[in-house]
Amino acid sequence: MKITYYGHSSFKVEASDGTRVILDPYVAGSFDGAISYAPINEPADAVIASHEHDDHAGVDAIPGNPLILVHPKSQMVGGIQVTGIDVAHDEVGGTKRGRNTIVVLDDGDIRLAHLGDLGHLLDQATIDALGRLDVILIPVGGFFTIDEKEAAQVADSLSPRIVVPMHYKTEKCDFPIAPVSAFVKTQTNVVQLASSVMEVTSESLPQDRQTVVMQHAR
């Protein structure tokens, strides 16, 4: 599985059979320019949004004619099984910010979960529904989502082999959220990747859990 980090919460996932899925593409320039990552101009077989806010649901901007899934439930996309798990965007059942979908992609080798704008800790039923996870893409910036301490607890509860932080403040995101350094301080085995691309196979997974900070491509 090849993972490309565009920026904010947007990634491209490519399976071994070539199937391409773009997750949570932002609308470039949205929120009065607070999201200033460059547009995503690469095609995909499917585009998935965990929820319908503009920093996650720029699905119409992806070129070509991809399958568009918003709050997905269960769908095969090429060689990737897509499964959605319903959670909340806040700590009060979605009454403040609505619902959010955790999106699980399984290509038969790697099982990856994109947590979208998760706003709360996970109960045991949700943890059980998610099952074994090799990689999680997790929001860490707080304010609109779980913060760095809650993200650390969620990561512990899911026990993945690789944790990739997302949805944090950068020079191209002017939201009132924390930088990734706050989350990094909660972790013990951190890799600062000098690239926006990471390839993961079942054979290459680390024995001990790693937190991998990726560079944004846009």
C-alpha positions, -999 to 999 in steps of 0.1 A, spaced: 0 0 0 14 34 -10 3 64 11 7 100 -1 0 129 23 -14 160 4 -19 181 36 -44 187 64 -64 154 64 -61 145 28 -43 114 16 -41 92 -15 -40 55 -9 -28 32 -37 -33 -6 -34 -10 -32 -49 -34 -37 -78 -32 0 -87 -66 11 -72 -63 47 -61 -85 62 -33 -83 99 -22 -94 105 13 -109 138 27 -97 162 0 -99 198 11 -113 227 -8 -82 248 -15 -87 283 -2 -117 274 19 -125 291 52 -115 325 39 -81 312 29 -73 294 62 -68 262 42 -41 273 17 -27 240 6 -25 238 -32 -53 221 -51 -53 183 -55 -51 177 -93 -45 140 -94 -71 115 -106 -84 86 -85 -108 56 -88 -127 68 -57 -129 99 -35 -141 95 0 -152 122 25 -156 114 62 -180 143 65 -192 173 46 -171 202 58 -150 221 32 -116 211 47 -126 174 41 -152 172 13 -137 188 -18 -147 157 -37 -159 176 -69 -124 190 -75 -108 157 -82 -103 153 -120 -117 125 -140 -148 106 -131 -141 90 -97 -167 72 -76 -176 96 -48 -185 83 -14 -195 106 15 -200 89 49 -194 55 32 -207 23 47 -195 -8 28 -181 -7 -8 -156 -25 -29 -134 -2 -50 -112 -22 -72 -91 -43 -48 -99 -22 -18 -127 -30 7 -140 3 21 -159 2 54 -173 31 73 -178 33 111 -201 60 123 -188 82 151 -193 119 162 -174 150 152 -176 163 188 -177 150 224 -215 154 227 -228 129 202 -226 152 172 -249 179 185 -223 206 179 -206 195 147 -225 166 133 -215 130 125 -181 117 112 -172 85 96 -141 65 103 -130 51 69 -113 17 68 -94 6 37 -83 -30 34 -64 -42 3 -58 -77 16 -24 -69 29 -27 -36 49 -57 -25 69 -57 13 73 -82 36 91 -87 73 84 -103 87 115 -117 119 99 -126 146 123 -130 123 153 -142 143 183 -142 119 212 -125 88 227 -137 55 213 -159 30 232 -152 -7 232 -179 -14 206 -163 9 181 -128 -5 188 -142 -40 182 -159 -30 150 -127 -15 137 -108 -47 144 -71 -52 136 -55 -21 122 -20 -17 107 -20 20 100 -42 48 115 -44 84 102 -55 104 132 -64 140 139 -43 156 167 -48 193 166 -77 197 190 -104 224 191 -124 209 162 -113 173 169 -96 153 197 -64 169 210 -29 155 213 -36 138 247 -69 122 235 -52 112 202 -26 94 222 -53 75 241 -71 66 209 -39 54 193 -32 32 224 -68 18 223 -64 8 186 -29 -7 188 -18 -1 152 17 -6 140 20 29 124 3 61 136 2 90 111 -9 124 126 -30 148 106 -53 178 110 -28 200 128 -16 236 124 10 243 96 21 273 76 -8 263 52 -35 258 78 -45 288 99 -70 271 121 -68 276 158 -54 242 164 -21 228 178 10 220 157 20 184 153 48 189 179 23 188 207 13 152 197 49 141 190 57 149 227 32 122 237 49 95 216 80 75 222 90 61 188 88 89 163 100 90 127 102 123 109 97 113 73 115 136 48 88 127 22 51 130 15 50 93 3 53 61 24 50 25 12 38 -1 37 35 -38 33 27 -65 59 64 -75 57 77 -40 63 55 -31 93 76 -22 123 77 -46 152 71 -18 177 46 9 170 59 39 152 45 74 149 54 87 114 52 124 107 48 129 69 56 160 49 26 175 31 28 174 -7 7 204 -14 
